[in-house]
Amino acid sequence: MAVGRATLDAASDAGNRWIFPELIEEQGLEPWNGVRWVAVAGSSTPTHAADASVGLDRSVASLLEHRTYIEALTDEDPETYCRTFLTGNAQALAPRFGGKPAVGFEVFSR
């Protein structure tokens, strides 16, 4: 929670002149007000989602790169565990987001 709050604070502070005055004075950089939203994955109350059907196989392969960690978590076959974990989470959100496997995230306004 602390990291999440710090990230939201950092996004809000991106346009504050008084946070890093040396960026203006020494480097000539003006404050940036481009952060309008912050999307947080893994929220228990997702407000938005992205279709995950195309990337599920790549997601499993990516998670399998951490095989030693996965093996420490479970006695199950690492590939089966990763596929079940990722596919299960994506399918759980499908009914709320158009019936497709989805990765959910909560959007916070700046």
PEKA-V533076 format. One record per residue. N is the residue number from 1. RES is the residue in one letter. SS is DSSP state (a for helix, b for strand, c for the rest). NEAR is the number of other C-alpha atoms within 8 Angstrom. Layout:
# PEKA-V533076
n: <N:N>
res: <RES:RES>
ss: <SS:SS>
near: <NEAR:NEAR>
This chain:
# PEKA-V533076
n: <1:2:3:4:5:6:7:8:9:10:11:12:13:14:15:16:17:18:19:20:21:22:23:24:25:26:27:28:29:30:31:32:33:34:35:36:37:38:39:40:41:42:43:44:45:46:47:48:49:50:51:52:53:54:55:56:57:58:59:60:61:62:63:64:65:66:67:68:69:70:71:72:73:74:75:76:77:78:79:80:81:82:83:84:85:86:87:88:89:90:91:92:93:94:95:96:97:98:99:100:101:102:103:104:105:106:107:108:109:110>
res: <M:A:V:G:R:A:T:L:D:A:A:S:D:A:G:N:R:W:I:F:P:E:L:I:E:E:Q:G:L:E:P:W:N:G:V:R:W:V:A:V:A:G:S:S:T:P:T:H:A:A:D:A:S:V:G:L:D:R:S:V:A:S:L:L:E:H:R:T:Y:I:E:A:L:T:D:E:D:P:E:T:Y:C:R:T:F:L:T:G:N:A:Q:A:L:A:P:R:F:G:G:K:P:A:V:G:F:E:V:F:S:R>
ss: <c:a:a:a:a:a:a:a:a:a:a:a:a:c:c:c:c:c:c:c:a:a:a:a:a:c:c:c:c:c:c:c:c:c:c:c:b:b:b:b:b:c:c:c:c:c:c:b:b:b:b:c:c:c:c:a:a:a:a:a:a:a:a:a:c:c:a:a:a:a:a:a:a:c:c:c:c:a:a:a:a:a:a:a:a:a:a:a:a:a:a:a:a:a:c:c:c:c:c:c:c:b:b:b:b:b:b:b:b:c>
near: <4:5:6:7:8:8:8:10:8:8:10:10:8:10:9:9:8:5:6:8:8:7:10:11:8:6:7:7:7:7:9:7:7:5:10:7:8:11:8:9:9:7:9:4:6:12:8:9:10:7:9:11:8:6:7:10:7:7:9:12:8:8:9:11:6:8:9:6:7:10:11:7:6:9:6:7:8:11:8:8:10:11:10:8:8:11:10:9:9:12:11:8:12:12:9:6:10:6:7:11:13:14:12:13:14:12:11:8:6:9>
